[in-house]
Amino acid sequence: MRLFIFIFPALLLFISCSSQPEIAQWRGPNRDGSYPATGLLKAWPKDGPQLLWSSDKIGDGYGSPVVTHNALFVTGSIDSTAYLFSFDLKGNLNWKVPYGPEWEQGFPGSRSAPTVVDNLVYVSTGKGEIACLKRENGEKIWSVNLFTTLHGKNTIFGYSEGLLVKDQMVYCTPGGADTNVVALNRYTGKLIWNCKGVGQLSAFCSPKLLQHGKHNILLTFSELAMLGIDADNGKLLFTHKQDTIGNVHSNAPIYQNGYLWYVAGDGNRTVKLKLSEDGEKISEVWRSRPFDNIMGGVIQIGNRLIATGHRRLEMMSLDMESGRITQQLKIGRGSTIYADGMVYLYDEKGNIHLVDPAAEGLKEISTFKITQGTKEHFAHPVIGNGTLYIRHGKSLMAYNIRQT
């Protein structure tokens, strides 16, 4: 009996932990660009870390891969058709399947990262085709077109949202007048609720969820406004409109201790907001115009935000309390992630930089250049299982960054 008393709570804890879904999604577990990996290299060889494997057959596109414990998933376009590719972690192709027409206009190719939740994968195309596929073989379970079915409107660069899944819902932004932001049943694709927002187009933002007051709040951007929506029923709780022209809002807002920060490089730039206790009102605290990243992602380290500037081609560290820029490093512009105490920057010229954010003034430790791939260097880097993954157009590369 005594043994049972000790073992039973441990058994319950094991069952509880094992019941948590495995999720792989845009910019890591929390959609914030921070990856939980440890034991990573603190400096790289002159020519960069060891290349474990590569593939040059993932189709055109800019969508980042996502990595589970045993597989990698990435989207790409072949002959104007969107494909989802599944690789094992040694670089062997498990399967590839088409799931809809892909974007063919400016910057043609795939736009967004897949979202994996347990045995299902959720994908979208630049033309608004959303699909739910089986993880084991890519078999399609359902698909919905945001524009033909939900009366949304597309953007100048194509639909680019990384789909967000929580419990039984998948959230997305068609950008229609009446179906502006919607929640679909993730098992069937049927509409659960829709929110009119402020009636604007989608703005390339991959949404995030937070809990504050009595609400689970969905945070996203439409063309000229940040939106806070009750994630359970679709009620619009608050908005923060852009006072200046700018309709590319790729960076999801950040929440901490009752405050919100968003970085909208071609709108209001960086803004700090205070949420009311009930989560239904916001008030502005400050703005920072120089901190103006558009689509490279923002990472939070303690009480700092770190990103590269759009107008200033440098990495900047911003104090979240005051809004002052405290550190700068002339290093270029690109996409930024964080893992094991180090910042990783994939710049728009194809260089990968390893930066120590704790050093005085930010310090570049190592760098190497990507030589494979095609077109622009826009895809965000990804870290999983001790490996750094870089997507450059039709090419995908996996680098060993584990400490030996």
Long-range contacts (C-beta under 8 A, 24 or more apart in sequence): 21-117, 21-118, 22-68, 22-69, 22-116, 22-117, 22-118, 23-115, 23-116, 23-117, 23-165, 24-66, 24-67, 24-68, 24-73, 24-114, 24-115, 24-116, 24-384, 25-66, 25-113, 25-114, 25-115, 25-116, 25-162, 25-164, 25-165, 26-64, 26-66, 26-112, 26-113, 26-115, 26-162, 26-206, 27-64, 27-113, 27-162, 27-206, 27-252, 27-297, 27-337, 27-380, 28-337, 28-382, 28-383, 31-162, 31-164, 31-206, 31-208, 31-252, 32-208, 32-252, 32-254, 32-299, 32-300, 33-297, 33-298, 33-299, 33-336, 33-337, 33-338, 33-380, 34-299, 34-300, 34-337, 34-338, 34-339, 35-337, 35-338, 35-339, 35-382, 35-383, 35-384, 36-339, 37-339, 37-340, 37-383, 37-384, 37-385, 37-386, 38-340, 39-340, 39-386, 39-402, 39-403, 40-339, 40-340, 40-342, 40-383, 40-386, 40-401, 40-402, 40-403, 41-354, 41-401, 41-402, 41-403, 42-341, 42-342, 42-356, 42-365, 42-403, 43-354, 43-365, 43-366, 44-354, 44-365, 44-366, 44-367, 44-368, 44-401, 46-368, 47-368, 48-352, 48-366, 48-368, 48-369, 48-399, 49-368, 49-388, 49-399, 49-400, 49-401, 50-399, 50-400, 51-397, 51-398, 51-399, 51-400, 52-90, 52-91, 52-387, 52-398, 52-399, 52-400, 53-90, 53-91, 53-397, 53-398, 54-91, 54-372, 54-395, 54-396, 54-397, 54-398, 55-87, 55-91, 55-93, 55-395, 55-396, 56-372, 56-373, 56-394, 56-395, 57-93, 57-394, 58-85, 58-391, 58-394, 58-395, 58-396, 59-83, 59-85, 59-109, 59-110, 59-394, 60-108, 60-109, 60-110, 60-374, 60-375, 60-393, 60-394, 61-102, 61-109, 61-110, 61-111, 61-379, 61-391, 61-393, 62-107, 62-109, 62-110, 62-111, 62-376, 62-378, 62-379, 62-391, 62-393, 63-110, 63-111, 63-112, 63-113, 63-114, 63-379, 63-391, 64-113, 64-379, 64-380, 64-381, 64-382, 64-389, 64-391, 65-113, 65-382, 65-389, 65-391, 65-396, 66-113, 66-114, 66-115, 66-116, 66-382, 67-382, 67-384, 67-385, 67-387, 67-389, 68-116, 68-384, 69-385, 71-135, 72-384, 72-389, 73-114, 73-116, 73-121, 74-113, 74-114, 74-391, 74-396, 75-110, 75-112, 75-113, 75-114, 75-123, 76-109, 76-110, 76-394, 77-102, 77-103, 77-108, 77-109, 77-110, 80-104, 80-108, 82-110, 82-123, 82-125, 82-129, 84-114, 84-121, 84-123, 84-133, 84-138, 86-135, 86-138, 87-396, 89-385, 89-387, 91-398, 95-137, 95-138, 96-138, 97-133, 97-137, 97-138, 97-139, 97-140, 99-123, 99-125, 99-129, 99-131, 99-133, 99-140, 99-143, 100-125, 100-127, 100-129, 100-131, 100-143, 100-145, 101-125, 101-127, 101-129, 102-126, 102-127, 103-127, 103-157, 103-158, 103-159, 105-158, 106-156, 106-157, 107-157, 107-158, 107-375, 107-376, 107-378, 109-375, 109-393, 111-157, 111-158, 111-159, 111-160, 112-159, 112-160, 112-161, 112-162, 112-163, 112-206, 113-162, 115-162, 115-163, 115-164, 115-165, 115-170, 117-165, 117-186, 120-186, 122-163, 122-165, 122-170, 122-186, 123-163, 124-159, 124-161, 124-163, 124-172, 125-158, 125-159, 126-154, 126-157, 126-158, 126-159, 126-160, 127-154, 127-158, 127-159, 128-152, 128-154, 128-159, 128-174, 130-163, 130-170, 130-172, 130-184, 130-189, 132-170, 132-186, 132-187, 132-189, 141-187, 142-188, 142-189, 143-189, 144-184, 144-189, 146-172, 146-174, 146-175, 147-174, 150-174, 150-176, 150-179, 150-182, 150-191, 150-194, 151-176, 151-177, 151-178, 151-179, 152-176, 152-179, 152-202, 153-201, 153-202, 154-201, 154-202, 155-201, 155-202, 155-203, 155-204, 155-247, 157-204, 157-248, 159-202, 160-204, 160-250, 161-202, 161-204, 161-205, 161-206, 161-207, 162-206, 163-206, 164-206, 164-207, 164-208, 164-209, 164-218, 166-209, 166-231, 168-192, 169-231, 171-207, 171-218, 171-220, 171-231, 173-202, 173-203, 173-205, 173-207, 173-220, 173-222, 174-202, 175-200, 175-201, 175-202, 175-222, 175-223, 180-222, 181-207, 181-218, 181-220, 181-222, 181-227, 181-229, 181-234, 182-234, 183-231, 183-234, 193-233, 193-234, 194-234, 195-227, 195-229, 195-234, 195-235, 195-236, 196-236, 197-222, 197-225, 197-227, 197-229, 197-236, 197-239, 198-222, 198-224, 198-225, 198-227, 198-239, 198-241, 200-224, 200-225, 201-247, 203-247, 203-248, 203-249, 203-250, 204-248, 204-249, 204-250, 204-295, 205-249, 205-250, 205-251, 205-252, 206-250, 206-252, 207-252, 208-252, 208-253, 208-255, 210-255, 212-255, 212-258, 212-275, 212-279, 213-275, 213-276, 213-277, 213-278, 213-279, 213-280, 214-278, 214-279, 215-278, 215-279, 215-280, 217-279, 219-252, 219-253, 219-255, 219-260, 220-252, 221-249, 221-262, 221-264, 223-247, 224-267, 226-253, 226-262, 226-264, 228-279, 228-282, 237-279, 237-280, 238-280, 238-281, 238-282, 240-268, 240-271, 240-273, 240-282, 240-284, 242-267, 242-268, 243-267, 243-268, 244-268, 248-294, 248-295, 250-294, 250-295, 250-297, 251-293, 251-294, 251-295, 251-297, 251-298, 251-307, 254-298, 254-300, 254-305, 256-300, 256-320, 259-285, 259-320, 261-305, 261-320, 263-291, 263-292, 263-293, 263-298, 263-305, 263-307, 264-294, 265-292, 265-293, 265-294, 265-295, 265-310, 266-292, 266-294, 266-310, 270-305, 270-318, 270-323, 272-320, 272-323, 285-323, 286-322, 286-323, 287-323, 288-318, 288-323, 288-324, 288-325, 290-316, 290-325, 291-316, 291-318, 291-323, 291-325, 295-335, 295-378, 296-333, 296-334, 296-335, 296-336, 296-380, 297-335, 297-336, 297-337, 297-380, 298-336, 299-336, 299-337, 299-338, 299-343, 301-338, 301-357, 304-357, 306-336, 306-338, 306-343, 306-357, 306-362, 307-336, 308-332, 308-333, 308-334, 308-336, 308-345, 308-347, 309-333, 315-343, 315-345, 315-355, 315-362, 317-357, 317-362, 327-361, 327-362, 328-361, 328-362, 329-355, 329-361, 329-362, 329-363, 329-364, 331-355, 331-364, 334-377, 335-378, 335-379, 335-380, 335-381, 337-380, 337-381, 337-382, 337-383, 339-383, 344-381, 344-383, 344-388, 346-370, 346-377, 346-379, 346-380, 346-381, 346-390, 347-377, 348-376, 348-377, 348-378, 349-377, 350-377, 350-392, 352-381, 352-388, 352-390, 370-397, 372-397, 373-397
